[in-house]
């Protein structure tokens, strides 16, 4: 069981296409197989693009054996003006016990170089949470409310 001060961060999230109208069972299956082949790990999570839940996408994720996950705090780290401090502040302001943080480790669909702010903000956040005695764990340990 998670303590009141526990937060969860997830790295193993699934992005199954930019246009939510075209998320299909076939697309999710192909994406999962490709990502599994590349990383050597099984994909277990589906993060809907932009957080938009559609019936088709939810059915596709379920058919692929994926658990759908959303986030409760984000850093808007994809924005051109994002800095490590702005990302960390936005996350810290929104995060509550048991929350899930959304950060991006690539700038494929965001401002060039934005991943650098994310990386630096991650260090700031983890240091702050350690100082506060928060328990932080991987998404696989997340318990839904």
Contact map, one row per residue, 1 for C-alpha under 8 A:
1110000000000000000000000000000000000000000000000000000000000000000000000000000000000000000000000000000000000000000000000000000000000000000000100
1111110000000000000000000000000000000000000000000000000000000000000000000000000000000000000000000100000000000000000000000000000000000000000000100
1111110000000000000000000000000000000000000000000000000000000000000000000000000000000000000000001000000000000000000000000000000000000010000000000
0111110000000000000000000000000000000000000000000000000000000000000000000000000000000000000000001100000000000000000000000000000000000000000000000
0111111000000000000000000000000000000000000000000000000000000000000000000000000000000000000000001100000000000000000000000000000000001110000000000
0111111100000000000000000000000000000000000000000000000000000000000000000000000000000000000000001110000000000000000000000000000000000111000000000
0000111110000000000000000000000000000000000000000000000000000000000000000000000000000000000000111111000000000000000000000000000000000111100000000
0000011111000000000000000000000000000000000000000000000000000000000000000000000000000000000000000111100000000000000000000000000000000001111011000
0000001111100000000000000000000000000000000000000000000000000000000000000000000000000000000000000001110000000000000000000000000000000001111000000
0000000111111000000000000000000000000000000000000000000000000000000000000000000000000000000000000001110000000000000000000000000000000000011100000
0000000011111000000000000000000000000000000000000000000000000000000000000000000000000000000000000000000000000000000000000000000000000000011000000
0000000001111100000000000000000000000000001110000000000000000000000000000000000000000000000000000000000000000000000000000000000000000000001000000
0000000001111110000000000000000000000000001111100000000000000000000010000000000000000000000000000000000000000000000000000000000000000000000000000
0000000000011111000000000000000100000000001011110000000000000000000000000000000000000000000000000000000000000000000000000000000000000000000000000
0000000000001111110000000000000000000000000001111000000000000000000000000000000000000000000000000000000000000000000000000000000000000000000000000
0000000000000111110000100011001000000000000001111000000000000000000000000000000000000000000000000000000000000000000000000000000000000000000000000
0000000000000011111101100000000000000000000000001000000000000000000000000000000000000000000000000000000000000000000000000000000000000000000000000
0000000000000011111100000000000000000000000000001000000000000000000000000000000000000000000000000000000000000000000000000000000000000000000000000
0000000000000000111111100000000000000000000000001000000000000000000000000000000000000000000000000000000000000000000000000000000000000000000000000
0000000000000000111111100000000000000000000000011001010010000000000000000000000000000000000000000000000000000000000000000000000000000000000000000
0000000000000000001111100000000000000000000000000000000000000000000000000000000000000000000000000000000000000000000000000000000000000000000000000
0000000000000000101111110000000000000000000000000000000000000000000000000000000000000000000000000000000000000000000000000000000000000000000000000
0000000000000001101111111011000000000000000000000000000110010000000000000000000000000000000000000000000000000000000000000000000000000000000000000
0000000000000000000001111111000000000000000000000000000110010000000000000000000000000000000000000000000000000000000000000000000000000000000000000
0000000000000000000000111111100000000000000000000000000110111011000000000000000000000000000000000000000000000000000000000000000000000000000000000
0000000000000000000000011111110000000000000000000000000000010000000000000000000000000000000000000000000000000000000000000000000000000000000000000
0000000000000001000000111111111000000000000000000000000000000000000000000000000000000000000000000000000000000000000000000000000000000000000000000
0000000000000001000000111111111100000000000000000000000000011001000000000000000000000000000000000000000000000000000000000000000000000000000000000
0000000000000000000000001111111110000000000000000000000000010001000000000000000000000000000000000000000000000000000000000000000000000000000000000
0000000000000000000000000111111111000000000000000000000000000000000000000000000000000000000000000000000000000000000000000000000000000000000000000
0000000000000001000000000011111111100000000000000000000000000000000000000000000000000000000000000000000000000000000000000000000000000000000000000
0000000000000100000000000001111111110000011000000000000000000000000000000000000000000000000000000000000000000000000000000000000000000000000000000
0000000000000000000000000000111111111000000000000000000000000000000000000000000000000000000000000000000000000000000000000000000000000000000000000
0000000000000000000000000000011111111100000000000000000000000000000000000000000000000000000000000000000000000000000000000000000000000000000000000
0000000000000000000000000000001111111111101000000000000000000000000000000000000000000000000000000000000000000000000000000000000000000000000000000
0000000000000000000000000000000111111111111000000000000000000000000000000000000000000000000000000000000000000000000000000000000000000000000000000
0000000000000000000000000000000011111111100000000000000000000000000000000000000000000000000000000000000000000000000000000000000000000000000000000
0000000000000000000000000000000001111111000000000000000000000000000000000000000000000000000000000000000000000000000000000000000000000000000000000
0000000000000000000000000000000000111111100000000000000000000000000000000000000000000000000000000000000000000000000000000000000000000000000000000
0000000000000000000000000000000000111111110000000000000000000000000000000000000000000000000000000000000000000000000000000000000000000000000000000
0000000000000000000000000000000000111011111000000000000000000000000000000000000000000000000000000000000000000000000000000000000000000000000000000
0000000000000000000000000000000100010001111100000000000000000000000000000000000000000000000000000000000000000000000000000000000000000000000000000
0000000000011100000000000000000100110000111110000000000000000000010000000000000000000000000000000000000000000000000000000000000000000000000000000
0000000000011000000000000000000000000000011111000000000000000000111000000000000000000000000000000000000000000000000000000000000000000000000000000
0000000000011100000000000000000000000000001111100000000000000000011110000000000000000000000000000000000000000000000000000000000000000000000000000
0000000000001111000000000000000000000000000111110000000000001000011110000000000000000000000000000000000000000000000000000000000000000000000000000
0000000000001111000000000000000000000000000011111010000000000000000111000000000000000000000000000000000000000000000000000000000000000000000000000
0000000000000111000100000000000000000000000001111111100010000000000111000000000000000000000000000000000000000000000000000000000000000000000000000
0000000000000011111100000000000000000000000000111111000000000000000000000000000000000000000000000000000000000000000000000000000000000000000000000
0000000000000000000000000000000000000000000000011111000000000000000000000000000000000000000000000000000000000000000000000000000000000000000000000
0000000000000000000000000000000000000000000000111111100000000000000001000000000000000000000000000000000000000000000000000000000000000000000000000
0000000000000000000100000000000000000000000000011111110000000000000000000000000000000000000000000000000000000000000000000000000000000000000000000
0000000000000000000000000000000000000000000000010011111011000000000000000000000000000000000000000000000000000000000000000000000000000000000000000
0000000000000000000100000000000000000000000000000001111111000000000000000000000000000000000000000000000000000000000000000000000000000000000000000
0000000000000000000000000000000000000000000000000000111111100000000000000000000000000000000000000000000000000000000000000000000000000000000000000
0000000000000000000000111000000000000000000000000000011111110000000000000000000000000000000000000000000000000000000000000000000000000000000000000
0000000000000000000100111000000000000000000000010000111111111000000000000000000000000000000000000000000000000000000000000000000000000000000000000
0000000000000000000000000000000000000000000000000000111111111100000100000000000000000000000000000000000000000000000000000000000000000000000000000
0000000000000000000000001000000000000000000000000000001111111110000000000000000000000000000000000000000000000000000000000000000000000000000000000
0000000000000000000000111101100000000000000000000000000111111111000000000000000000000000000000000000000000000000000000000000000000000000000000000
0000000000000000000000001001000000000000000001000000000011111111111100000000000000000000000000000000000000000000000000000000000000000000000000000
0000000000000000000000000000000000000000000000000000000001111111111000000000000000000000000000000000000000000000000000000000000000000000000000000
0000000000000000000000001000000000000000000000000000000000111111110000000000000000000000000000000000000000000000000000000000000000000000000000000
0000000000000000000000001001100000000000000000000000000000011111110000000000000000000000000000000000000000000000000000000000000000000000000000000
0000000000000000000000000000000000000000000100000000000000001111111000000000000000000000000000000000000000000000000000000000000000000000000000000
0000000000000000000000000000000000000000001111000000000000001111111100000000000000000000000000000000000000000000000000000000000000000000000000000
0000000000000000000000000000000000000000000111000000000000001100111110000000000000000000000000000000000000000000000000000000000000000000000000000
0000000000000000000000000000000000000000000011110000000001001000011111000000000000000000000000000000000000000000000000000000000000000000000000000
0000000000001000000000000000000000000000000011110000000000000000001111100000000000000000000000000000000000000000000000000000000000000000000000000
0000000000000000000000000000000000000000000000110010000000000000000111110000000000000000000000000001000000000000000000000000000000000000000000000
0000000000000000000000000000000000000000000000000000000000000000000011111100000000000000000000000011110000000000000000000000000000000000000000000
0000000000000000000000000000000000000000000000000000000000000000000001111100000000000000000001110011110000000000000000000000000000000000000000000
0000000000000000000000000000000000000000000000000000000000000000000000111110000000000000011101100011110000000000000000000000000000000000000000000
0000000000000000000000000000000000000000000000000000000000000000000000111111100000000010011001000000111000000000000000000000000000000000000000000
0000000000000000000000000000000000000000000000000000000000000000000000001111100000000111111000000000011000000000000000000000000000000000000000000
0000000000000000000000000000000000000000000000000000000000000000000000000111111001000010010000000000001000000000000000000000000000000000000000000
0000000000000000000000000000000000000000000000000000000000000000000000000111111001100010000000000000001100000000011011000000000000000000000000000
0000000000000000000000000000000000000000000000000000000000000000000000000001111101000000000000000000000100101110011000000000000000000000000000000
0000000000000000000000000000000000000000000000000000000000000000000000000001111111000000000000000000000000000110010000000000000000000000000000000
0000000000000000000000000000000000000000000000000000000000000000000000000000011111000000000000000000000000000111010000000000000000000000000000000
0000000000000000000000000000000000000000000000000000000000000000000000000000001111100000000000000000000000000000000000000000000000000000000000000
0000000000000000000000000000000000000000000000000000000000000000000000000001111111110110000000000000000000000000010010000000000000000000000000000
0000000000000000000000000000000000000000000000000000000000000000000000000000100011111110000000000000000000000000000011001000000000000000000000000
0000000000000000000000000000000000000000000000000000000000000000000000000000000001111111000000000000000000000000000111111001000000000000000000000
0000000000000000000000000000000000000000000000000000000000000000000000000000000000111111100000000000000000000000000000001001000000000000000000000
0000000000000000000000000000000000000000000000000000000000000000000000000010000001111111110000000000000000000000000000000000000000000000000000000
0000000000000000000000000000000000000000000000000000000000000000000000000111100001111111111000000000000000000000000011001000000000000000000000000
0000000000000000000000000000000000000000000000000000000000000000000000000010000000011111111100000000000000000000000000001101100000000000000000000
0000000000000000000000000000000000000000000000000000000000000000000000000010000000001111111110000000000000000000000000000000000000000000000000000
0000000000000000000000000000000000000000000000000000000000000000000000001111000000000111111111000000000000000000000000000000000000000000000000000
0000000000000000000000000000000000000000000000000000000000000000000000001110000000000011111111100000100000000000000000000000000000000000000000000
0000000000000000000000000000000000000000000000000000000000000000000000001000000000000001111111100000000000000000000000000000100000000000000000000
0000000000000000000000000000000000000000000000000000000000000000000000000000000000000000111111100000000000000000000000000000000000000000000000000
0000000000000000000000000000000000000000000000000000000000000000000000011100000000000000011111110000000000000000000000000000000000000000000000000
0000001000000000000000000000000000000000000000000000000000000000000000011000000000000000001111111011100000000000000000000000000000000000000000000
0000001000000000000000000000000000000000000000000000000000000000000000010000000000000000000001111110000000000000000000000000000000000000000000000
0011111000000000000000000000000000000000000000000000000000000000000000000000000000000000000000111110000000000000000000000000000000000000000000000
0101111100000000000000000000000000000000000000000000000000000000000000000000000000000000000000011111000000000000000000000000000000000000000001101
0000011100000000000000000000000000000000000000000000000000000000000000111000000000000000000000111111100000000000000000000000000000000000000000000
0000001111000000000000000000000000000000000000000000000000000000000001111000000000000000000000100111110000000000000000000000000000000000001000000
0000000111000000000000000000000000000000000000000000000000000000000000111100000000000000001000100011111000000000000000000000000000000000000000000
0000000011000000000000000000000000000000000000000000000000000000000000111110000000000000000000000001111100000000000000000000000000000000000000000
0000000000000000000000000000000000000000000000000000000000000000000000000111100000000000000000000000111110000000000001000000000000000000000000000
0000000000000000000000000000000000000000000000000000000000000000000000000000110000000000000000000000011111100000001001000000000000000000000000000
0000000000000000000000000000000000000000000000000000000000000000000000000000000000000000000000000000001111100000001001100000000000000000000000000
0000000000000000000000000000000000000000000000000000000000000000000000000000000000000000000000000000000111111100011000000000000000000000000000000
0000000000000000000000000000000000000000000000000000000000000000000000000000010000000000000000000000000111111111111000000000000000000000000000000
0000000000000000000000000000000000000000000000000000000000000000000000000000000000000000000000000000000001111101000000000000000000000000000000000
0000000000000000000000000000000000000000000000000000000000000000000000000000010000000000000000000000000001111110000000000000000000000000000000000
0000000000000000000000000000000000000000000000000000000000000000000000000000011100000000000000000000000001111111010000000000000000000000000000000
0000000000000000000000000000000000000000000000000000000000000000000000000000011100000000000000000000000000101111110000000000000000000000000000000
0000000000000000000000000000000000000000000000000000000000000000000000000000000100000000000000000000000000110111111000000000000000000000000000000
0000000000000000000000000000000000000000000000000000000000000000000000000000000000000000000000000000000000100011111110000000000000000000000000000
0000000000000000000000000000000000000000000000000000000000000000000000000000111101000000000000000000000001100111111111000000000000000000000000000
0000000000000000000000000000000000000000000000000000000000000000000000000000110000000000000000000000000111100001111111100000000000000000000000000
0000000000000000000000000000000000000000000000000000000000000000000000000000000000010000000000000000000000000000111111110000000000000000000000000
0000000000000000000000000000000000000000000000000000000000000000000000000000100001110010000000000000000000000000111111111000000000000000000000000
0000000000000000000000000000000000000000000000000000000000000000000000000000100000110010000000000000001110000000011111111100000000000000000000000
0000000000000000000000000000000000000000000000000000000000000000000000000000000000010000000000000000000010000000001111111110000000000000000000000
0000000000000000000000000000000000000000000000000000000000000000000000000000000000010000000000000000000000000000000111111111000000000000000000000
0000000000000000000000000000000000000000000000000000000000000000000000000000000000111011000000000000000000000000000011111111100000000000000000000
0000000000000000000000000000000000000000000000000000000000000000000000000000000000000001000000000000000000000000000001111111110000000000000000000
0000000000000000000000000000000000000000000000000000000000000000000000000000000000000000000000000000000000000000000000111111111000000000000000000
0000000000000000000000000000000000000000000000000000000000000000000000000000000000011001000000000000000000000000000000011111111100000000000000000
0000000000000000000000000000000000000000000000000000000000000000000000000000000000000001000100000000000000000000000000001111111110000000000000000
0000000000000000000000000000000000000000000000000000000000000000000000000000000000000000000000000000000000000000000000000111111111000000000000000
0000000000000000000000000000000000000000000000000000000000000000000000000000000000000000000000000000000000000000000000000011111111100000000000000
0000000000000000000000000000000000000000000000000000000000000000000000000000000000000000000000000000000000000000000000000001111111110000000000000
0000000000000000000000000000000000000000000000000000000000000000000000000000000000000000000000000000000000000000000000000000111111111111000000000
0000000000000000000000000000000000000000000000000000000000000000000000000000000000000000000000000000000000000000000000000000011111111110000000000
0000000000000000000000000000000000000000000000000000000000000000000000000000000000000000000000000000000000000000000000000000001111111100000000000
0000000000000000000000000000000000000000000000000000000000000000000000000000000000000000000000000000000000000000000000000000000111111100000000000
0000100000000000000000000000000000000000000000000000000000000000000000000000000000000000000000000000000000000000000000000000000011111110000000000
0000111000000000000000000000000000000000000000000000000000000000000000000000000000000000000000000000000000000000000000000000000011111111000000000
0010111000000000000000000000000000000000000000000000000000000000000000000000000000000000000000000000000000000000000000000000000011001111100000000
0000011110000000000000000000000000000000000000000000000000000000000000000000000000000000000000000000000000000000000000000000000010000111110000000
0000001110000000000000000000000000000000000000000000000000000000000000000000000000000000000000000000000000000000000000000000000000000011111011000
0000000111100000000000000000000000000000000000000000000000000000000000000000000000000000000000000000000000000000000000000000000000000001111111000
0000000111110000000000000000000000000000000000000000000000000000000000000000000000000000000000000001000000000000000000000000000000000000111111000
0000000001000000000000000000000000000000000000000000000000000000000000000000000000000000000000000000000000000000000000000000000000000000011111000
0000000100000000000000000000000000000000000000000000000000000000000000000000000000000000000000000000000000000000000000000000000000000000111111100
0000000100000000000000000000000000000000000000000000000000000000000000000000000000000000000000000100000000000000000000000000000000000000111111110
1100000000000000000000000000000000000000000000000000000000000000000000000000000000000000000000000100000000000000000000000000000000000000000011111
0000000000000000000000000000000000000000000000000000000000000000000000000000000000000000000000000000000000000000000000000000000000000000000001111
0000000000000000000000000000000000000000000000000000000000000000000000000000000000000000000000000100000000000000000000000000000000000000000000111
